[in-house]
Amino acid sequence: MQLRSDQLGAALQRGLRPLYVIHGDEPLLAQEAADLIRAAARKAGHTERSVYTVAGAHFDWSGLLGEAQALSLFADKRLIEIRIPGGKPGKDGSEALQRYVETLSDDNITLIVLPRLDRTQLASAWFTALDGAGASVRVDPIERRALPQWIAQRLAAQQQRVEDGEPGQRCLAFFADCIEGNLLAAHQEISKLGLLHPPGVLTFEQVEGAVLNVARYDVFKLGESVLAGQVARALRMLEGLQAEGEAAVLVHWTLSEDLRSLARVQAALQQGRPLPMALREARVWGVKEKLFERIVPGLSTERLAELIAAAHLCDGIVKGLRAPGWPQDPWAALQRLLLMTIDALPGQGGGAKTAARLALRA
């Protein structure tokens, strides 16, 4: 049975399963999901806890299998945790996990913690066996658009809330900008507000004075922001990536790869392929797939060629070359390429295009 992290609490109230798998790359939510399972297991009498970490190719799977069987026969109820930081148990581990599910009993609850899994891993025999024997909890990151609501829910849990109407929305948006991509720090900042101020309404000034700018940006999310025409957010992310010491070469590759993908999809359409097939062939998935569906039909070949040529010039700049008419600072050049892309893409609101052009002239 597959669950989202926000469904786990209700599922645990309906009864414990013998095995739980938590997988995802959001540390705070993974930790909280694991804590919920541990608390439910303790309440059900599983008072002893064993932890095994699978590191490297020499983990003793036979020892784990033997001990799990012995515990079910002779020991008190226990919680057995198996952590696989690499996400790949290997051939021996795959076979061992499939045998492990055959040893499950009411005496033990098993918790397996994994990082984010790709499609191949989710379809593997070992993961299918684990999911079929219990429940798997997928821990997804909180997207930027959902952050204000997530913050409001966390504040409500400690009996605090922002002001009603537009001031409150502005406060939540500010809060989200400060903690984007860093939920562990977000949890700390929300807890800090609970210590600094009593239950009730929080003003913008109180939030601004307490919350540190602890946002952490993902270079691949930058590309999504550009394709969505989010000028202010894209510029903020670019500045944040520079401050975090991200390599300008990687940022350039991300922006230019999106342009190359647009060119591949456009070429496939010109050869008569339907758009869904063209997107699959270009390996465009998820959020970007929806953005491409909106952009590609209205994007001219000439304008795209101009952007690719600009990306080629920018590539030289980030590698130390000079280009007439372009900033020589790599990050300033990346900013220009970013703004040119937003200005050129169809399907963007007039406000986004105007903001991009104004920033280009600044």
LUMDRENTI-728140 format. One record per atom (N, C-alpha, C): x, y, z. Coordinates in steps of 0.1 Angstrom, whole numbers, padded with zeros to 4 digits, always signed. Example, Ala and Ser with C-alpha at 12.3 -4.5 7.8 and 13.67 -1.06 7.14 Angstrom:
2
+0132-0057+0078
+0123-0045+0078
+0132-0033+0078
+0128-0022+0071
+0137-0011+0071
+0129+0000+0079
***
This chain:
362
+0009-0012+0000
+0000+0000+0000
+0009+0012+0000
+0006+0022-0009
+0014+0034-0010
+0007+0045-0003
+0014+0053+0005
+0008+0065+0012
+0016+0077+0010
+0010+0089+0010
+0017+0101+0011
+0020+0104+0026
+0030+0112+0028
+0034+0115+0042
+0022+0121+0050
+0013+0129+0044
+0002+0135+0051
-0009+0125+0054
-0008+0113+0048
-0018+0102+0051
-0014+0093+0061
-0001+0093+0066
+0004+0083+0074
-0003+0083+0088
-0005+0095+0094
-0011+0095+0107
-0024+0088+0108
-0033+0091+0098
-0046+0085+0098
-0045+0070+0096
-0035+0066+0088
-0034+0051+0085
-0029+0044+0098
-0020+0050+0105
-0015+0044+0118
-0027+0043+0128
-0036+0052+0128
-0047+0051+0138
-0056+0040+0134
-0056+0036+0122
-0065+0024+0118
-0058+0011+0121
-0046+0011+0125
-0039-0001+0129
-0025-0002+0123
-0016-0009+0129
-0002-0011+0125
-0001-0022+0114
+0008-0019+0105
+0012-0030+0095
+0025-0035+0100
+0029-0047+0095
+0042-0053+0100
+0054-0046+0094
+0052-0039+0083
+0064-0033+0076
+0061-0019+0070
+0070-0010+0072
+0068+0004+0066
+0081+0007+0059
+0079+0013+0047
+0091+0018+0039
+0089+0034+0038
+0099+0041+0041
+0099+0056+0039
+0109+0059+0028
+0105+0066+0018
+0115+0069+0007
+0113+0083+0003
+0124+0091+0002
+0123+0105-0003
+0135+0112+0002
+0137+0124-0004
+0149+0132-0001
+0146+0145+0008
+0135+0145+0015
+0131+0156+0023
+0134+0152+0038
+0145+0156+0044
+0149+0150+0057
+0139+0153+0068
+0133+0165+0068
+0124+0168+0079
+0112+0159+0078
+0105+0158+0067
+0093+0150+0065
+0096+0135+0067
+0108+0131+0063
+0111+0117+0065
+0113+0114+0079
+0120+0123+0086
+0122+0121+0101
+0108+0121+0108
+0100+0130+0105
+0087+0131+0111
+0078+0118+0109
+0079+0113+0096
+0072+0101+0093
+0077+0089+0101
+0090+0088+0102
+0096+0078+0110
+0093+0079+0125
+0092+0091+0130
+0089+0093+0144
+0074+0089+0147
+0065+0092+0137
+0051+0087+0139
+0050+0072+0140
+0058+0065+0131
+0058+0050+0132
+0064+0045+0145
+0075+0051+0149
+0081+0047+0161
+0072+0049+0173
+0065+0060+0174
+0056+0063+0185
+0044+0053+0185
+0039+0050+0173
+0028+0040+0172
+0033+0026+0176
+0045+0023+0172
+0050+0010+0176
+0052+0009+0191
+0057+0019+0197
+0059+0019+0212
+0046+0017+0219
+0036+0025+0214
+0023+0024+0220
+0017+0010+0219
+0020+0003+0208
+0015-0011+0206
+0024-0021+0214
+0034-0017+0221
+0042-0026+0229
+0055-0030+0223
+0059-0024+0212
+0072-0027+0206
+0082-0018+0212
+0087-0022+0224
+0095-0013+0232
+0110-0014+0229
+0114-0025+0224
+0128-0026+0220
+0131-0022+0206
+0143-0017+0203
+0145-0012+0189
+0159-0016+0185
+0160-0021+0173
+0173-0025+0167
+0175-0017+0154
+0187-0012+0151
+0189-0004+0139
+0201-0010+0131
+0198-0012+0118
+0209-0017+0109
+0210-0007+0098
+0223-0004+0095
+0226+0005+0084
+0233-0003+0073
+0228-0003+0061
+0234-0010+0050
+0243-0001+0043
+0256-0003+0045
+0267+0006+0039
+0277-0003+0032
+0278-0001+0019
+0288-0009+0011
+0282-0022+0007
+0290-0030+0001
+0286-0043-0005
+0288-0054+0004
+0293-0052+0016
+0296-0063+0025
+0287-0064+0037
+0275-0058+0036
+0266-0059+0047
+0261-0074+0049
+0260-0078+0062
+0257-0092+0065
+0241-0094+0065
+0236-0096+0053
+0222-0098+0052
+0217-0111+0059
+0225-0121+0058
+0222-0134+0065
+0220-0132+0080
+0229-0124+0085
+0228-0121+0100
+0216-0114+0103
+0211-0104+0095
+0199-0097+0097
+0187-0107+0097
+0187-0115+0086
+0176-0125+0085
+0175-0134+0097
+0187-0139+0101
+0187-0148+0112
+0182-0142+0125
+0187-0129+0128
+0183-0123+0140
+0168-0119+0140
+0163-0115+0128
+0149-0112+0128
+0140-0124+0131
+0144-0136+0126
+0137-0148+0129
+0138-0152+0144
+0150-0150+0149
+0152-0153+0163
+0144-0144+0172
+0143-0131+0169
+0136-0122+0177
+0121-0125+0177
+0116-0129+0166
+0102-0132+0165
+0098-0144+0174
+0108-0153+0176
+0106-0165+0184
+0108-0163+0199
+0119-0155+0203
+0123-0155+0217
+0123-0142+0224
+0122-0131+0217
+0123-0118+0223
+0110-0111+0225
+0110-0100+0232
+0099-0091+0233
+0096-0085+0220
+0084-0078+0219
+0081-0071+0206
+0091-0060+0204
+0096-0059+0191
+0106-0050+0188
+0103-0042+0175
+0110-0031+0174
+0110-0023+0162
+0123-0025+0155
+0123-0030+0143
+0136-0032+0136
+0137-0022+0125
+0147-0014+0125
+0149-0003+0115
+0161-0007+0106
+0159-0006+0093
+0169-0009+0083
+0171+0003+0074
+0182+0009+0075
+0185+0021+0067
+0194+0018+0056
+0190+0022+0044
+0198+0020+0031
+0201+0033+0025
+0211+0040+0030
+0213+0054+0025
+0215+0055+0010
+0221+0045+0004
+0224+0045-0011
+0212+0042-0019
+0202+0036-0013
+0189+0033-0021
+0190+0021-0029
+0202+0014-0030
+0203+0002-0038
+0209-0009-0030
+0201-0019-0026
+0205-0029-0018
+0215-0039-0025
+0215-0039-0038
+0224-0048-0045
+0217-0061-0048
+0223-0070-0055
+0217-0083-0058
+0214-0091-0046
+0224-0092-0037
+0222-0100-0025
+0212-0094-0016
+0212-0080-0015
+0202-0073-0007
+0188-0075-0012
+0187-0074-0026
+0174-0076-0032
+0168-0089-0028
+0176-0100-0030
+0171-0113-0026
+0168-0114-0012
+0177-0108-0003
+0175-0109+0011
+0162-0102+0016
+0159-0090+0010
+0147-0083+0013
+0134-0091+0009
+0135-0098-0002
+0124-0106-0006
+0121-0117+0003
+0132-0123+0008
+0131-0134+0018
+0126-0128+0031
+0131-0116+0034
+0128-0110+0047
+0113-0108+0050
+0106-0104+0039
+0091-0102+0041
+0084-0115+0044
+0090-0127+0041
+0084-0140+0044
+0086-0143+0059
+0095-0136+0066
+0097-0138+0080
+0089-0129+0089
+0081-0120+0084
+0074-0110+0092
+0064-0117+0101
+0063-0111+0113
+0054-0117+0123
+0048-0105+0131
+0038-0108+0140
+0032-0098+0148
+0041-0093+0159
+0052-0101+0162
+0062-0097+0172
+0070-0085+0168
+0072-0083+0155
+0081-0072+0151
+0074-0062+0141
+0078-0050+0142
+0075-0040+0132
+0088-0036+0126
+0088-0036+0112
+0100-0032+0105
+0098-0019+0098
+0108-0010+0100
+0109+0003+0093
+0121+0004+0084
+0119+0006+0071
+0130+0007+0062
+0130+0021+0057
+0142+0027+0058
+0143+0041+0054
+0153+0042+0041
+0148+0048+0031
+0155+0049+0018
+0155+0064+0013
+0165+0068+0005
+0164+0081-0002
+0153+0080-0013
+0153+0091-0021
+0143+0091-0032
+0147+0080-0042
+0136+0073-0047
+0138+0062-0056
+0134+0066-0070
+0141+0061-0080
+0137+0064-0094
+0126+0053-0099
+0122+0055-0111
+0111+0046-0116
+0116+0031-0116
+0128+0029-0120
+0133+0015-0120
+0133+0009-0106
+0138+0017-0096
+0138+0011-0083
+0124+0009-0077
+0115+0018-0081
+0101+0016-0076
+0094+0004-0082
+0099+0000-0094
+0093-0012-0101
+0101-0025-0098
+0112-0024-0090
+0120-0035-0088
+0113-0046-0080
+0118-0058-0080
+0112-0069-0073
+0113-0067-0058
+0124-0062-0053
+0125-0060-0039
+0116-0050-0033
+0115-0038-0040
+0106-0028-0035
+0091-0032-0036
+0088-0039-0047
+0074-0044-0049
+0070-0054-0037
+0080-0062-0033
+0078-0072-0022
+0076-0064-0009
+0084-0054-0007
+0082-0046+0006
+0069-0039+0006
+0065-0032-0005
+0053-0025-0006
+0041-0034-0004
+0042-0046-0009
+0031-0056-0008
+0029-0061+0006
+0040-0061+0013
+0040-0067+0027
+0035-0057+0037
+0035-0044+0034
+0032-0034+0044
+0027-0022+0037
+0034-0011+0040
+0030+0002+0034
+0043+0010+0031
+0042+0017+0020
+0054+0026+0016
+0049+0040+0017
+0057+0049+0023
+0054+0063+0025
+0063+0071+0016
+0058+0078+0006
+0066+0086-0003
+0067+0100+0003
+0079+0105+0005
+0081+0118+0011
+0085+0128+0000
+0076+0136-0005
+0079+0146-0015
+0083+0159-0009
+0092+0167-0016
+0095+0180-0012
+0082+0189-0013
+0082+0199-0005
+0071+0209-0005
+0074+0219-0016
+0066+0220-0027
+0068+0229-0037
+0066+0244-0033
+0072+0253-0040
+0072+0267-0035
+0057+0272-0034
+0049+0268-0044
+0035+0273-0043
+0027+0268-0031
+0032+0256-0026
+0025+0251-0014
+0031+0255-0001
+0042+0262-0001
+0049+0265+0011
+0040+0274+0020
+0034+0285+0015
+0026+0293+0024
+0015+0286+0032
+0008+0276+0026
-0002+0268+0033
+0005+0259+0043
+0017+0253+0039
+0024+0245+0049
+0028+0252+0061
+0033+0265+0059
+0038+0273+0070
+0026+0276+0079
+0014+0280+0073
+0002+0283+0080
-0002+0272+0089
-0002+0260+0083
-0006+0248+0091
+0004+0245+0103
+0017+0247+0101
+0026+0246+0112
+0024+0256+0123
+0022+0268+0119
+0019+0279+0128
+0006+0275+0136
-0004+0271+0129
-0017+0267+0136
-0015+0256+0146
-0005+0247+0144
-0003+0236+0153
+0003+0241+0166
+0009+0253+0166
+0014+0259+0179
+0006+0271+0182
-0007+0272+0177
-0017+0282+0181
-0013+0296+0177
-0007+0297+0165
-0003+0310+0160
-0008+0311+0145
-0010+0323+0141
-0015+0325+0127
-0011+0339+0123
-0011+0341+0110
-0008+0355+0105
-0021+0363+0104
-0019+0375+0100
-0031+0384+0099
-0040+0379+0088
-0053+0383+0088
-0062+0380+0077
-0059+0388+0065
-0064+0383+0054
-0064+0391+0041
-0050+0393+0035
-0048+0403+0028
-0036+0406+0020
-0024+0407+0029
-0024+0414+0041
-0012+0414+0049
-0007+0400+0053
-0016+0391+0056
-0013+0378+0060
-0007+0370+0048
-0012+0372+0036
-0007+0365+0025
+0007+0370+0021
+0009+0383+0023
+0023+0389+0021
+0032+0384+0031
+0028+0382+0043
+0037+0377+0054
+0041+0362+0051
+0031+0354+0046
+0034+0340+0043
+0043+0339+0031
+0041+0348+0021
+0050+0348+0009
+0064+0351+0013
+0066+0361+0022
+0079+0365+0026
+0085+0353+0034
+0078+0347+0042
+0083+0336+0050
+0088+0324+0040
+0079+0322+0030
+0082+0311+0021
+0095+0314+0013
+0097+0327+0009
+0109+0331+0002
+0121+0328+0010
+0120+0330+0023
+0132+0329+0032
+0136+0315+0035
+0126+0306+0034
+0130+0292+0038
+0128+0282+0027
+0126+0286+0014
+0124+0277+0003
+0136+0267+0002
+0132+0255+0000
+0142+0244-0002
+0150+0240+0011
+0145+0244+0022
+0152+0241+0035
+0142+0239+0046
+0135+0228+0046
+0124+0226+0055
+0129+0224+0069
+0141+0218+0071
+0147+0217+0084
+0148+0231+0091
+0154+0240+0083
+0155+0254+0089
+0141+0260+0090
+0132+0257+0081
+0119+0263+0083
+0112+0258+0096
+0114+0245+0099
+0109+0240+0112
+0115+0248+0124
+0128+0251+0123
+0134+0258+0134
+0129+0272+0135
+0127+0279+0123
+0122+0292+0124
+0107+0293+0129
+0099+0283+0125
+0085+0283+0130
+0086+0281+0146
+0094+0271+0150
+0095+0269+0164
+0100+0281+0172
+0109+0289+0165
+0114+0301+0172
+0103+0311+0174
+0094+0312+0164
+0083+0321+0166
+0074+0317+0177
+0073+0304+0179
+0065+0299+0191
+0071+0303+0204
+0084+0304+0204
+0091+0307+0217
+0092+0322+0219
+0092+0330+0208
+0094+0344+0209
+0080+0351+0212
+0069+0345+0207
+0057+0352+0207
+0046+0343+0213
+0036+0348+0220
+0025+0340+0226
+0016+0336+0215
+0007+0326+0218
-0003+0322+0208
-0012+0334+0204
-0016+0333+0191
-0024+0344+0186
-0019+0349+0172
-0022+0361+0169
-0019+0366+0155
-0004+0372+0155
+0003+0368+0145
+0017+0373+0142
+0016+0384+0132
+0023+0395+0134
+0023+0406+0124
+0035+0403+0115
+0035+0410+0104
+0046+0409+0094
+0059+0413+0101
+0059+0424+0109
+0071+0429+0115
+0077+0418+0125
+0068+0411+0132
+0073+0400+0141
+0079+0389+0133
+0073+0385+0122
+0079+0374+0114
+0092+0379+0107
+0092+0391+0102
+0104+0396+0095
+0115+0397+0105
+0113+0401+0117
+0123+0403+0127
+0129+0390+0132
+0121+0379+0131
+0126+0366+0136
+0131+0356+0126
+0126+0357+0114
+0129+0346+0104
+0142+0350+0097
+0152+0341+0097
+0164+0343+0090
+0162+0339+0075
+0170+0344+0066
+0170+0340+0052
+0178+0327+0051
+0171+0315+0052
+0178+0302+0052
+0174+0294+0039
+0169+0301+0029
+0165+0294+0017
+0177+0287+0010
+0174+0275+0005
+0184+0267-0003
+0178+0264-0016
+0185+0267-0027
+0179+0266-0040
+0185+0255-0048
+0177+0249-0056
+0180+0237-0064
+0183+0243-0079
+0194+0240-0084
+0197+0245-0097
+0188+0240-0108
+0182+0228-0106
+0173+0223-0116
+0159+0230-0115
+0155+0234-0102
+0143+0242-0101
+0144+0256-0107
+0156+0261-0109
+0158+0273-0115
+0153+0273-0130
+0156+0262-0137
+0151+0260-0150
+0135+0260-0151
+0129+0254-0141
+0114+0254-0141
+0109+0268-0139
+0115+0276-0130
+0111+0289-0127
+0112+0298-0140
+0123+0296-0147
+0125+0304-0160
+0114+0301-0170
+0112+0288-0172
+0102+0284-0182
+0088+0288-0178
+0086+0290-0165
+0073+0294-0160
+0071+0309-0160
+0082+0317-0164
+0082+0331-0165
+0081+0338-0152
+0087+0332-0141
+0087+0338-0128
+0100+0346-0126
+0099+0358-0130
+0111+0367-0131
+0117+0369-0117
+0109+0374-0108
+0115+0377-0095
+0120+0365-0088
+0113+0354-0089
+0118+0341-0082
+0131+0336-0089
+0131+0336-0102
+0143+0332-0110
+0155+0340-0106
+0153+0353-0106
+0165+0361-0102
+0169+0359-0087
+0159+0357-0079
+0163+0354-0065
+0170+0341-0064
+0166+0331-0071
+0172+0318-0071
+0186+0319-0077
+0188+0326-0087
+0201+0328-0093
+0211+0334-0083
+0206+0345-0077
+0214+0351-0066
+0218+0342-0055
+0208+0334-0051
+0210+0324-0040
+0220+0314-0044
+0219+0308-0056
+0229+0298-0061
+0243+0304-0061
+0244+0316-0065
+0257+0323-0065
+0263+0324-0051
+0254+0328-0041
+0258+0330-0027
+0262+0317-0021
+0255+0306-0025
+0258+0292-0020
+0271+0286-0026
+0277+0293-0036
+0289+0287-0042
+0287+0277-0053
+0275+0277-0058
+0272+0268-0069
+0281+0272-0082
+0285+0262-0089
+0293+0264-0101
+0285+0271-0112
+0290+0282-0117
+0283+0289-0128
+0282+0280-0140
+0291+0271-0142
+0291+0262-0154
+0278+0253-0153
+0275+0248-0141
+0264+0239-0139
+0251+0247-0141
+0250+0259-0136
+0238+0268-0138
+0236+0270-0153
+0247+0273-0160
+0246+0275-0175
+0241+0263-0182
+0247+0251-0178
+0243+0239-0184
+0228+0236-0182
+0223+0239-0171
+0208+0237-0168
+0200+0246-0177
+0203+0259-0178
+0196+0268-0187
+0197+0265-0201
+0209+0261-0206
+0211+0258-0220
+0205+0245-0224
+0205+0235-0214
+0199+0222-0217
+0184+0223-0220
+0177+0232-0212
+0163+0234-0215
+0161+0240-0229
+0170+0249-0233
+0168+0254-0247
+0171+0244-0257
+0181+0235-0255
+0184+0224-0264
+0172+0214-0265
+0166+0212-0253
+0154+0203-0253
+0142+0209-0261
+0140+0222-0259
+0130+0229-0267
+0133+0227-0282
+0146+0228-0286
+0149+0227-0300
+0147+0212-0305
+0150+0202-0297
+0147+0189-0301
+0132+0186-0302
+0124+0191-0293
+0110+0189-0294
+0105+0196-0307
+0109+0208-0309
+0105+0216-0321
+0108+0208-0334
+0120+0203-0334
+0125+0195-0346
+0116+0183-0348
+0113+0176-0337
+0105+0164-0338
+0091+0167-0343
+0085+0179-0339
+0072+0183-0344
+0072+0186-0359
+0083+0192-0363
+0084+0195-0377
+0086+0183-0386
+0090+0172-0380
+0091+0159-0387
+0078+0151-0386
+0068+0157-0380
+0055+0151-0380
+0051+0143-0368
+0060+0143-0358
+0057+0135-0345
+0047+0143-0337
+0038+0136-0330
+0028+0143-0321
+0036+0148-0309
+0031+0159-0303
+0038+0165-0291
+0041+0155-0280
+0032+0147-0275
+0035+0138-0264
+0047+0129-0268
+0048+0124-0280
+0059+0115-0284
+0072+0123-0285
+0071+0136-0290
+0083+0144-0290
+0089+0147-0277
+0080+0149-0267
+0084+0152-0253
+0091+0140-0247
+0085+0128-0250
+0091+0116-0244
+0105+0113-0250
+0106+0116-0263
+0119+0113-0270
+0130+0123-0265
+0125+0135-0261
+0135+0145-0256
+0137+0144-0241
+0130+0134-0235
+0132+0131-0221
+0127+0142-0212
+0116+0148-0216
+0110+0159-0208
+0099+0153-0200
+0100+0154-0186
+0090+0148-0177
+0085+0158-0167
+0074+0154-0160
+0070+0161-0148
+0065+0175-0151
+0070+0184-0142
+0066+0198-0143
+0070+0204-0157
+0082+0201-0161
+0087+0207-0174
+0078+0202-0186
+0073+0190-0185
+0064+0185-0196
+0053+0195-0198
+0046+0199-0187
+0035+0208-0188
+0039+0222-0193
+0051+0226-0189
+0056+0239-0193
+0059+0239-0208
+0065+0228-0213
+0068+0226-0227
+0055+0226-0235
+0045+0219-0230
+0033+0219-0238
+0027+0232-0241
+0029+0242-0231
+0024+0255-0233
+0033+0264-0242
+0046+0261-0241
+0056+0270-0248
+0058+0266-0262
+0060+0253-0265
+0065+0249-0278
+0056+0253-0290
+0042+0252-0289
+0034+0256-0300
+0036+0270-0305
+0039+0279-0296
+0040+0293-0300
+0054+0299-0301
+0064+0290-0300
+0078+0294-0300
+0083+0294-0315
+0088+0305-0320
+0093+0305-0334
+0107+0299-0334
+0110+0293-0346
+0123+0287-0348
+0134+0297-0347
+0131+0309-0353
+0141+0320-0353
+0144+0325-0339
+0134+0326-0331
+0137+0331-0317
+0144+0321-0309
+0141+0308-0311
+0148+0298-0304
+0163+0297-0308
+0165+0299-0321
+0179+0299-0326
+0187+0310-0320
+0180+0322-0318
+0187+0333-0311
+0191+0330-0297
+0182+0323-0290
+0185+0320-0276
+0196+0310-0275
+0196+0300-0284
+0207+0290-0284
+0220+0297-0287
+0220+0306-0296
+0233+0314-0299
+0237+0322-0287
+0228+0328-0280
+0231+0335-0268
+0237+0326-0257
+0231+0314-0256
+0236+0304-0247
+0250+0300-0250
+0253+0299-0263
+0267+0296-0267
+0277+0307-0263
+0273+0319-0265
+0282+0330-0260
+0283+0330-0245
+0273+0328-0238
+0273+0327-0224
+0282+0316-0219
+0282+0305-0226
+0291+0293-0223
+0305+0297-0223
+0309+0305-0233
+0323+0310-0233
+0326+0319-0222
+0317+0328-0218
+0319+0337-0207
+0321+0330-0194
+0313+0320-0191
+0315+0313-0178
+0327+0304-0178
+0333+0302-0190
+0346+0295-0190
+0358+0304-0192
+0356+0318-0191
+0367+0327-0191
+0369+0335-0204
+0361+0333-0214
+0363+0340-0226
+0355+0353-0226
+0357+0362-0236
+0350+0375-0237
+0341+0374-0249
+0330+0381-0247
+0320+0382-0258
+0316+0397-0259
+0318+0403-0271
+0314+0417-0273
+0299+0420-0269
+0296+0430-0262
+0283+0434-0259
+0277+0426-0247
+0284+0417-0241
+0280+0409-0230
+0288+0412-0217
+0281+0411-0206
+0289+0413-0193
+0300+0402-0192
+0311+0406-0187
+0322+0397-0185
+0321+0388-0173
+0313+0393-0163
+0311+0385-0151
+0302+0373-0154
+0306+0361-0151
+0298+0349-0155
+0283+0350-0149
+0282+0355-0137
+0268+0355-0131
+0260+0366-0138
+0266+0377-0141
+0258+0387-0148
+0254+0382-0162
+0263+0375-0169
+0259+0369-0182
+0248+0359-0180
+0248+0351-0170
+0238+0341-0167
+0224+0348-0165
+0225+0359-0158
+0213+0367-0156
+0207+0372-0169
+0216+0377-0178
+0211+0382-0191
+0205+0370-0199
+0211+0359-0199
+0205+0347-0206
+0192+0343-0200
+0191+0343-0187
+0178+0340-0180
+0167+0350-0184
+0170+0362-0184
+0160+0372-0187
+0156+0372-0202
+0166+0370-0211
+0163+0369-0225
+0154+0357-0228
+0156+0346-0221
+0148+0334-0222
+0133+0337-0218
+0131+0343-0207
+0118+0346-0202
+0111+0356-0211
+0118+0366-0216
+0112+0375-0226
+0108+0369-0239
+0116+0359-0243
+0113+0353-0256
+0102+0342-0256
+0100+0335-0245
+0091+0324-0245
+0076+0329-0246
+0069+0322-0254
+0054+0325-0255
+0047+0320-0243
+0035+0324-0242
+0026+0319-0231
+0029+0326-0218
+0038+0335-0217
+0040+0343-0205
+0031+0355-0204
+0027+0359-0192
+0019+0371-0191
+0027+0383-0194
+0020+0394-0198
+0026+0406-0201
+0035+0412-0190
+0031+0409-0178
+0039+0414-0166
+0052+0408-0166
+0053+0395-0169
+0066+0388-0168
+0075+0393-0179
+0070+0395-0191
+0078+0400-0202
+0083+0414-0199
+0074+0422-0194
+0078+0436-0191
+0089+0436-0180
+0087+0428-0170
+0097+0428-0159
+0110+0423-0164
+0110+0413-0173
+0123+0408-0179
+0130+0419-0187
+0122+0426-0195
+0128+0436-0203
+0134+0448-0195
+0126+0452-0185
+0131+0462-0176
+0144+0458-0169
+0145+0445-0164
+0157+0440-0158
+0169+0440-0168
+0166+0436-0180
+0176+0436-0190
+0182+0450-0193
+0174+0460-0192
+0179+0474-0194
+0186+0480-0182
+0183+0474-0171
+0189+0480-0158
+0204+0478-0158
***
